[in-house]
Amino acid sequence: MTGERKIRVLVVDDSPFMRQLISNAISNSDDIVVVGTARNGEEAVQKCRDLRPDVLTL
């Protein structure tokens, strides 16, 4: 995906293990970047405002 903007993802899960697992799986793609993680919905809303992800995982 040379020259194109990467898809920005925010990973949300209450389990630290699952956040890491999902982040690692997503990071294997060249055209996707994990811009942050959140532990719950409240944190996710704030991080969405700050980070402006294209995609949110729940």
NUZA-245098 format. One record per atom (N, C-alpha, C, CB): x, y, z; residue in one letter. Coordinates in pm, whole numbers, padded with zeros to 5 digits, always signed. Atoms other than C-alpha are relative to their C-alpha. Glycine has a CB too. Example, Ala and Ser with C-alpha at 12.3 -4.5 7.8 and 13.67 -1.06 7.14 Angstrom:
2
+00089-00119+00000A
+01230-00450+00780A
+00090+00120+00000A
-00099+00003+00125A
-00082-00119-00006S
+01367-00106+00714S
-00077+00109+00073S
+00041+00046-00142S
END
This chain:
58
+00084-00118+00000M
+00000+00000+00000M
+00089+00124+00000M
-00096+00000+00122M
-00096-00108+00008T
+00276+00238-00095T
-00067+00131-00037T
+00108-00033-00100T
+00052-00132+00030G
+00185+00606-00084G
-00143+00023+00044G
+00009+00024-00143G
+00137-00015-00046E
-00164+00542+00051E
-00003+00008+00152E
-00088-00117-00051E
+00015-00014-00145R
-00287+00627+00399R
-00037-00134+00063R
-00107+00106+00033R
+00031+00124-00071K
-00291+00338+00645K
-00132+00013+00076K
+00114-00036+00097K
+00123+00005-00077I
-00614+00234+00814I
+00037+00005+00148I
-00084-00130-00033I
-00030-00022-00141R
-00608+00353+01176R
-00102-00074+00087R
-00001+00152+00033R
+00087+00086-00080V
-00746+00109+01435V
+00021+00027+00150V
+00027-00149-00031V
-00002-00005-00146L
-00833+00146+01804L
-00053-00133+00050L
-00086+00121+00056L
+00037+00132-00053V
-00844-00188+01988V
-00056+00018+00141V
+00123-00097+00001V
+00067-00014-00130V
-01090-00207+02280V
-00035-00139+00053V
-00128+00088-00012V
+00034+00126-00066D
-01112-00501+02520D
+00035+00015+00148D
+00075-00123-00065D
-00029-00010-00142D
-01127-00539+02897D
+00115-00091+00044D
-00124-00033+00080D
-00110+00092-00031S
-00863-00814+02886S
+00131+00051-00061S
-00032-00141-00053S
-00130-00043+00053P
-00500-00695+02855P
+00057-00102-00100P
+00099+00022+00114P
-00049+00104+00089F
-00413-01030+02696F
-00064+00011-00138F
-00027-00138+00060F
+00071-00010+00128M
-00680-00991+02426M
+00037+00128-00075M
-00151-00007+00022M
-00043-00124+00066R
-00584-00628+02356R
+00133-00022-00070R
+00010+00116+00102R
-00132+00025+00058Q
-00227-00741+02297Q
-00010-00097-00117Q
+00095-00056+00107Q
+00016+00100+00106L
-00330-01043+02089L
-00060+00063-00126L
-00089-00116+00048L
+00065-00066+00114I
-00561-00837+01866I
+00093+00102-00063I
-00132+00068+00044I
-00094-00101+00051S
-00306-00556+01834S
+00111-00066-00082S
+00060+00081+00115S
-00107+00070+00072N
-00034-00801+01731N
-00050-00054-00134N
+00056-00114+00085N
+00055+00055+00123A
-00259-00968+01473A
-00023+00109-00104A
-00132-00074+00028A
+00026-00111+00091I
-00362-00635+01322I
+00130+00060-00052I
-00084+00108+00069I
-00127-00062+00036S
-00005-00506+01319S
+00076-00078-00107S
+00087+00015+00122S
-00066+00079+00104N
+00097-00788+01084N
-00033+00048-00140N
-00040-00146+00014N
+00040-00053+00130S
-00077-00604+00801S
+00076+00127-00032S
-00152+00026-00004S
-00076-00118+00041D
+00121-00346+00605D
-00086+00124-00016D
+00072-00027-00128D
+00086-00115+00028D
-00180-00124+00541D
-00090+00039+00118D
-00086-00029-00120D
+00078-00031-00121I
-00319-00112+00898I
+00096+00034+00113I
-00092-00119+00040I
-00081-00038-00116V
-00178+00060+01207V
-00090+00012+00122V
+00077+00133-00026V
+00072-00014-00126V
-00297+00029+01567V
+00042+00132+00062V
+00028-00121+00098V
-00032-00133-00054V
-00318+00386+01697V
-00017+00006+00150V
-00087+00105-00066V
+00017+00001-00144G
-00416+00289+02050G
-00086-00115+00047G
-00061+00129+00046G
+00083+00102-00062T
-00592+00059+02291T
-00080+00064+00113T
+00085-00120+00052T
+00084-00047-00110A
-00866+00106+02550A
-00054-00119+00076A
-00116+00090-00051A
+00047+00107-00089R
-00989-00101+02846R
-00151-00013+00006R
+00052+00022+00137R
+00146+00003-00014N
-01357-00008+02833N
-00062+00105-00092N
-00043+00026+00148N
+00070-00092+00089G
-01621+00193+02650G
+00027+00146+00029G
-00146-00025+00008G
-00025-00140-00037E
-01563+00513+02844E
+00138+00046-00049E
-00009+00016+00153E
-00135-00032+00048E
-01190+00507+02768E
+00002+00003-00153E
+00102-00103+00053E
+00004+00005+00146A
-01266+00416+02406A
-00058+00128-00059A
-00083-00121-00047A
+00061-00123+00050V
-01491+00720+02359V
+00101+00114+00004V
-00125+00037+00083V
-00100-00107-00011Q
-01218+00954+02486Q
+00113-00019-00101Q
+00058+00003+00142Q
-00109+00024+00094K
-00949+00787+02276K
-00045+00020-00144K
+00055-00142+00018K
+00052-00026+00134C
-01172+00804+01967C
+00003+00149-00030C
-00144-00055-00015C
-00005-00146+00018R
-01200+01179+02019R
+00143+00048-00023R
-00060+00071+00122R
-00139-00044+00008D
-00825+01215+02062D
+00074-00056-00121D
+00074-00041+00126D
-00080+00069+00101L
-00691+00961+01810L
-00065-00006-00138L
+00028-00138+00046L
+00074+00002+00127R
-00961+00971+01538R
+00028-00126-00084R
+00036+00123-00082R
-00022+00123+00076P
-00935+00602+01435P
-00104-00016-00111P
-00004-00122+00092P
+00093+00034+00107D
-01096+00474+01115D
-00088-00118+00042D
+00076-00035-00130D
+00066+00124-00040V
-01194+00143+01280V
+00017-00018+00150V
+00056-00123-00079V
-00001+00030-00142L
-01279+00038+01635L
-00034-00147+00017L
-00100+00091+00080L
+00033+00140-00029T
-01263-00324+01756T
-00057-00008+00140T
+00125-00092-00014T
+00060+00020-00133L
-01478-00439+02047L
-00004-00148+00030L
-00143+00061+00007L
END
